Amino acid sequence: MAAAYKLNIVTPEKVFFDGETTQIIVRTADGDIGILANHISLVADLPSGPIKIKKDDGEWRTAAVSSGLMKVGGNKVSIFANAVEWAEDIDIDWAKRSEEDARNRIKAKKSDHDLLLAEMKLKRALNRITVHDKFGN
């Protein structure tokens, strides 16, 4: 049996996960990585992407992370994210409306700042849709 370690995932609004796991797979700016117990110390930028968490019973649970930062060290992983949702809790209709709104804002190109915000919104919406479709059913 794999060794467990502490995982803490927080957003500005809440503590999303605070417990033990034996493995996570998370998307970083450099690609997907797996984290096991006693992983080397690491700080990584997290773009919008999925995170898979292995539960005590060996089953995996997946969530959509909307950008953040991950710190690994001392047999603990801390993730600070703008938003996180379990795949099965994603409101797919709202995510699709958000995607459409973001695409419309990108087409409008009002300013560089508006374009940047619209692109971030689009990435988050597409991530939520992908995570829901792959893991939420």
C-alpha positions, 0 to 999 in steps of 0.5 A: 500500500502506498504511503499517504500524505497531507493534501490541502486545497484552498480557494479564496472562498473556502477550504475545498479539500483537507485530508490525506491521499496517496497520490494526485495527478495535477496539471502544471504550466510545464505539463501533468505531474504525479505526486506521491508521498515524500516527493521532492520539494516543488513550487509550481504554477497551475493553469486551469486544468484537472486534478485527480485525487486518489481516495483511501479506497483506491478510487480516483476523484477529479476536480476542475482547478481554475489556475493557482499555485502548488507547493510540495514539501515536508510530505505535504501538498498545498494548492492555492486556487482561484476556484475548484469544483468536483467534476460531478458538481459542475453546472454544465449549462452555466459552463457552456453559457460562460464559454459563449460569453467569453468567445463573444468578448474575445470577438469584441476586442474592446481593450487588451485588458478585456481580451486577457480577461475573456481569454482567462474566462474561456480557458476556465469554461473549457476546463470545466466542460472537459472535466465534467464531460470526462469525469462527471458522469 
